[in-house]
Amino acid sequence: MIQMGKWITRHKNMILVIAVLLLIPAVFGYVTTRVNYDVLSYLPESLETVEGQEIMVDEFGMGAFSMIVVEGMEMKDVSALEEKVEAIDHVSDVLWYDDMLDTTVPTEMLPTDLQEAFFNGDATMMIAFFDGTTSEDTTMDAIAEIRETVGENAYASGMSGVVTDIKDLALQEMPVYVVVASALSLLILLITMDSLVAPLIFLVTIGMTVIYNLGSNFFLEDVSYITQALAAVLQLAVTMDYSIFLLESYEANKKRFPGDKNRAMAHAISNTFKSVSSSSLTTIAGFIALCFMTYKLGTNIGIVMSKGVIIGVIACVTVLPAMILVFDKAIEKTSHKPLIPSLNRLSGHVIRLRWVALAVFAVLLFPAAYGNNNYEIYYNLDTSLPEDIPSYEANQKLQENFDMSVVHMVLLEDGLSAKEKNAMLEEIGEVDGVKWVLGLDSLFGPNFPDTMLPSDVRDMLKSGDHELQFICSDYASATDESNEQIHQIDEIVKSYQDGGMVIGEAPLMKDLSDVTNVDLENVNIISIAAIFLIIMITFKSISIPVILVSVIEFAILCNMAVPYYTDTSLPFVASIVIGTIQLGATVDYAILMTNRYHKERVLQKRSKRDAVLIAHQTSFKSILTSGFCFFAATFGVSVYSRVDMIGSICTLLSRGAIISMVVVLAILPAMLWLFDGLIIRSTWDMVKAAIPQRDRQNGNIPIEKES
């Protein structure tokens, strides 16, 4: 590795030129990678609801729909508006009552189902169907054009409207996320480091790796807006440690090799690669664990973020050394006295109060575990958006005027008689929360010949092999009432036809809930097992991975318990990804301290007391810097973001970084002290070195100088 380090220092200018040139294809890859704003599209294709959506597109030529509420408009004007909406590109059809009856027929003479479905006072509703799926660009463009067309007294609701609003908000906010995260991270670095130029070099290098990472996503089918929004922030937060370690190693080696900066950097590269490549494995393992989710959003986040960490490691030992060598004089000229005083005495106090730390651990463990297991999760996507966006207002109008929240669809195969379909729809109509049920037979009567049906209505509701029925629900999507309602409707449909399906927004969200509940448990087990194995191999120990993983898992429990005790509900994505990300990203703090403890115990033959103290002293500042950088990068986004799906994740990450930092600094030393004998008996090189299990030194410990 020394030889590679020497090669890098000799070719630093060439490396920087290549790094800059690589930005060109990276930027092209970034702008050409499609961003997906529909989290429901990541559900497994094997689900019945997803299969039903595919049938809708293939056979009916429509993959999404939107309910348009019109207020205070005369019938002829509504009819004209319907024609305008139908003329919009990628609107496949619009269903309104004039498709069944002439507008001259008084609404009072309409069947009850039709009245309830399409009219209430001076408000009427039409359903616009799109030839693309909910999150296709064409559908979102059509929604935007519908909003321009319908004017002030009409409102387009539905999942396609929600996805369109998510896109608009995300596009506005994403550039600000990067600026806020970079500015706050820079502030932390300027306070904790001894140079004014070095933090800027760090941010420039990490910024380049972020562009490389986002640009290399072109090989993926698409990137979720959540992944896109978090990638830069998380990569900045997670890989900053590597840059700090390289610079510290370089400064130390400059003292070893005065006057030979290239040699000093070559050794720094070697030291950094050995340290960072092993410590980054735990972070990568945390992200890769997400790839084992059946809900493919986890795979999307896992691939992008693990790739980002790998790119960050490579840049840390190639691009960053070249940058530091080029700007070495500027770094030296802007060096100043440390702003943070020595923390050695504080380390001494932490060690002396170790039993207090263990008592706090014991007292908080049960309430933290209870809170972690009982916080509320929400799956309704529009809950994560602010109330002043168009889709929220449209959904409110739908609720106010028609006392409805969502429409389910029943997709039936050919073969059922009109009598059977009517009987089925009558049973469905008796289910709690069902407001009305509409199908061809309920609209025109079971004895109405197919040949006499209006062609546009027949084509809209019946294809060669399938027929559609609409069910209006009083219940909002992703609620217990809605899920139970869908379950009952599905049982009724299956009792008449095994191949019948209940599809739509609410059934998809029910499946989302079922799938992610299983994923949450599986991902946590996989991430813990993978990180446990990495630590076990690194330290050749059975006890050390148990202690380190337990300490970080305790920090995760404390973090995830806060929503329960503050009565805050979390988006489903946050509850899944936080545990793995916090474990993978912050277990490095514990590894850093334990590695020094291990070194002092084995190589320096220090006593337990001295080994724990020195480990704490030497890692204190690094852990503080890393923890506060992680906090700064994510906290700013959590405060700024109006998309709760992103804001909640960043809130949990920022709080988790601080909790992990405090737990490692306060409780881990006590754990190392308490289980020192067990560690010695279960760690290979400690057993081999025959370290005495009892310390001979019982007196006061001298405060070691900070290295």
Protein Blocks (a to p, Z undefined) as FASTA:
>chain_A
ZZmmmmmmmmmmmmmmmmmmmmmmmmmmmmmpccdfbfklmpcfkbmklmmmmmmmmmno
pabdcddddehiafklmmmmmmmmmmpghiabdcdfklmpcfklcfklpcfklmmmmggh
jbccdddddfbdfklmklmmmmmmmmmmnommbccedjklmmmmmmmmmmmmmmmmmmmm
mmmmmmmmmmmmcbfklmmmmmmmmmmmmmmmmmmmmmpmbdcfklmmmmmmmmmmmmmm
mmmmmmmmmmmmmmmmghilmlmmmmmmmmmmmmmmmmmmmmmmmmmmmmmpfblklmmm
mmmmmmmmmmmmmmmmmmmmmmmmmmmmmmmmmgccdfbdcfklmmmmmmmmmmmmmmmm
mmmmmmmmmmmmmcccdfbfklmpcfkbfklmmmmmmmmmnopabdcdddddehiafklm
mmmmmmmmmpghiabdcdfklmnopklcfklpcfklmmmmocfkbccdddddfbdghiak
lmmmmmmmmmmmmmmomkbccedjklmmmmmmmmmmmmmmmmmmmmmmmmmmmmmmmnop
aklmmmmmmmmmmmmmmmmmmmmmnopacdfklmmmmmmmmmmmmmmmmmmmmmmmmmmm
mmnopafklmmmmmmmmmmmmmmmmmmmmmmmmmmmmmmpmcfklmmmmmmmmmmmmmmm
mmmmmmmmmmmmmmmmmmmmmgfklmmnopafbdfblbdcdddddZZ
